[in-house]
Amino acid sequence: MDVFSRTFLPAAADTGLAAQTATRHMPIFRRCVGAGDATILVTRCSRPQHPADEYLLLLTHRRLVVTRQTRVLHRLRLHLNAGLRELSDVSWHADSRLPAMELAATAIDGVRERFLIRLAHPRQVWQLEALLHHCFRTRVRLARERIVATIGDTPDAVRPTALGPVVVH
C-alpha cells in the first residue's frame, strides 16, 4: 500500500467525513496526486459564490485538489488541481460567526478561488489554522529563495582574497 492510500482514509476520518464519500472521490484524487504524497487534510467545503454545490478538498504536502459533486446526478468533477507552489496570494481567516475557516488562493490561470471549510468545534479552527500555516508558510518557498547561483557568479571558495592564496578542496 502506498503513502497516499495509507494516509487518505485516516485524514478523512479525522474531519468526520464518511468513508463511503471519501472512497467515492478517491479515484479522482489518485489521478491528481502521486503515490508517495501524504494526505494532510480531506474535508468538505463550499464556495461562497456557489453555496448550494458540494465540494471535497484534499491537501497534501505538494498539491491542493478540489472535486465537485453535481446536485442532480451526483457526478464527480475535478474543480481544481494545483501544486502548492503554483498557488499565489494564499490566505485564510476564521469566520467569527461560526466555527469555519475561509481559504482563498489564486490559481496559475489567474482565477481567485475561495473555499469555506466548516468545522464541528471552535477549537478545530485553531488546529486548521496551524495546519495551513505549516503547509503554505513553512513548506512553500518563494522563487527567489530557491536560487542557488546565477550565471557568472563565482563560488566563495574560488574567489581570491587579499590575505593569501586560495585553497580549493
Wavefront OBJ file of the C-alpha trace (Angstrom):
o trace
v 0.000 0.000 0.000
v 1.425 3.391 -0.984
v 1.711 6.502 1.201
v -1.342 8.199 -0.309
v -3.564 5.163 0.316
v -2.336 4.785 3.906
v -2.950 8.420 4.805
v -6.115 9.273 2.837
v -8.814 7.449 4.843
v -7.396 8.343 8.300
v -7.251 12.020 7.268
v -10.858 11.819 6.079
v -11.922 10.177 9.345
v -10.213 12.961 11.344
v -12.592 15.510 9.831
v -15.675 13.335 10.256
v -16.037 12.536 6.568
v -17.838 9.264 5.844
v -15.605 6.531 4.429
v -18.077 5.928 1.608
v -17.851 9.563 0.495
v -14.063 9.555 0.695
v -13.680 6.351 -1.318
v -16.087 7.661 -3.951
v -13.824 10.672 -4.582
v -10.579 8.703 -4.260
v -10.163 7.766 -7.983
v -10.137 11.431 -8.978
v -7.713 12.311 -6.199
v -5.460 9.376 -7.118
v -5.139 10.668 -10.694
v -4.030 14.073 -9.402
v -1.756 13.089 -6.513
v 1.373 10.953 -6.578
v 1.540 7.641 -4.721
v 4.277 8.940 -2.412
v 2.453 12.110 -1.368
v 0.951 12.012 2.126
v -2.549 13.356 2.732
v -2.738 16.187 5.251
v -6.407 17.156 5.053
v -9.573 15.819 3.436
v -12.725 17.764 4.194
v -15.988 19.018 2.788
v -16.097 22.629 1.775
v -18.309 25.071 -0.079
v -17.734 28.138 -2.163
v -19.261 31.450 -1.070
v -20.177 32.181 -4.707
v -21.998 28.820 -5.078
v -23.298 27.796 -1.632
v -25.570 25.027 -2.949
v -22.763 22.976 -4.523
v -20.777 20.388 -2.573
v -17.003 20.240 -2.787
v -14.367 17.957 -1.295
v -10.937 19.435 -0.620
v -7.724 17.379 -0.483
v -4.491 18.927 0.748
v -1.153 17.115 0.533
v 2.396 18.340 1.022
v 2.579 19.131 -2.704
v -0.948 19.637 -4.088
v -4.377 21.127 -3.477
v -7.156 19.204 -5.229
v -10.864 20.071 -5.066
v -13.657 17.959 -6.517
v -17.271 18.970 -7.069
v -20.343 16.757 -6.898
v -23.303 17.766 -9.037
v -26.635 18.068 -7.257
v -28.965 16.197 -9.577
v -26.958 13.249 -10.910
v -24.269 13.240 -8.189
v -21.498 13.171 -10.777
v -17.993 13.922 -9.599
v -15.952 16.540 -11.411
v -12.487 17.919 -10.856
v -12.708 21.586 -9.889
v -9.098 22.470 -9.011
v -5.811 20.597 -9.284
v -2.817 22.762 -8.409
v 0.610 22.344 -6.920
v 1.144 24.395 -3.780
v 3.982 26.258 -5.490
v 1.616 27.205 -8.336
v -0.807 28.961 -5.981
v -0.250 32.613 -5.196
v -1.688 35.044 -2.687
v -2.832 32.228 -0.393
v -4.750 33.480 2.625
v -7.105 32.129 5.240
v -9.087 33.578 8.077
v -11.534 32.326 10.667
v -15.178 33.270 10.467
v -16.091 34.912 13.771
v -19.802 34.000 13.472
v -19.357 30.230 13.310
v -16.604 27.605 13.507
v -15.362 27.919 9.942
v -12.260 28.886 8.003
v -12.186 30.572 4.612
v -9.271 29.556 2.388
v -8.505 31.704 -0.657
v -5.812 31.335 -3.317
v -5.123 32.476 -6.842
v -4.573 29.614 -9.260
v -1.973 29.666 -12.015
v -4.623 30.718 -14.562
v -5.354 33.869 -12.508
v -8.714 32.738 -11.117
v -9.231 33.559 -7.443
v -10.634 30.522 -5.641
v -12.404 30.817 -2.269
v -13.490 27.875 -0.135
v -15.370 27.848 3.166
v -14.430 24.933 5.430
v -16.963 24.353 8.198
v -15.730 22.672 11.369
v -17.539 20.811 14.139
v -15.879 22.580 17.085
v -14.374 26.051 17.572
v -11.084 24.514 18.776
v -10.657 22.847 15.370
v -10.374 26.299 13.803
v -7.018 26.844 15.509
v -5.835 23.361 14.553
v -6.731 24.009 10.920
v -5.025 27.386 11.033
v -1.814 25.778 12.305
v -2.021 23.115 9.608
v -2.497 25.695 6.828
v 0.347 27.775 8.208
v 2.605 24.722 8.130
v 1.649 23.869 4.532
v 1.710 27.305 2.968
v 4.116 29.383 5.033
v 6.870 26.983 6.052
v 6.879 24.415 3.244
v 6.355 26.581 0.158
v 9.381 28.714 -0.647
v 9.381 31.785 -2.791
v 11.071 31.502 -6.180
v 13.869 33.896 -5.212
v 14.733 31.746 -2.190
v 15.356 28.716 -4.423
v 18.069 30.436 -6.500
v 21.340 28.663 -5.814
v 23.591 30.645 -8.162
v 23.310 32.763 -11.241
v 25.416 32.590 -14.354
v 28.648 34.487 -13.879
v 28.739 34.139 -10.091
v 31.963 32.748 -8.724
v 31.619 30.458 -5.708
v 33.024 31.846 -2.434
v 35.672 29.107 -2.240
v 37.205 30.164 -5.577
v 37.184 33.947 -5.108
v 40.659 35.331 -4.458
v 41.202 37.121 -1.192
v 43.733 39.762 -0.278
v 45.034 37.661 2.612
v 46.741 34.890 0.688
v 46.443 32.081 -1.833
v 43.147 30.368 -2.496
v 42.838 26.739 -1.443
v 40.087 24.795 -3.219
v 39.148 21.386 -1.834
l 1 2 3 4 5 6 7 8 9 10 11 12 13 14 15 16 17 18 19 20 21 22 23 24 25 26 27 28 29 30 31 32 33 34 35 36 37 38 39 40 41 42 43 44 45 46 47 48 49 50 51 52 53 54 55 56 57 58 59 60 61 62 63 64 65 66 67 68 69 70 71 72 73 74 75 76 77 78 79 80 81 82 83 84 85 86 87 88 89 90 91 92 93 94 95 96 97 98 99 100 101 102 103 104 105 106 107 108 109 110 111 112 113 114 115 116 117 118 119 120 121 122 123 124 125 126 127 128 129 130 131 132 133 134 135 136 137 138 139 140 141 142 143 144 145 146 147 148 149 150 151 152 153 154 155 156 157 158 159 160 161 162 163 164 165 166 167 168 169
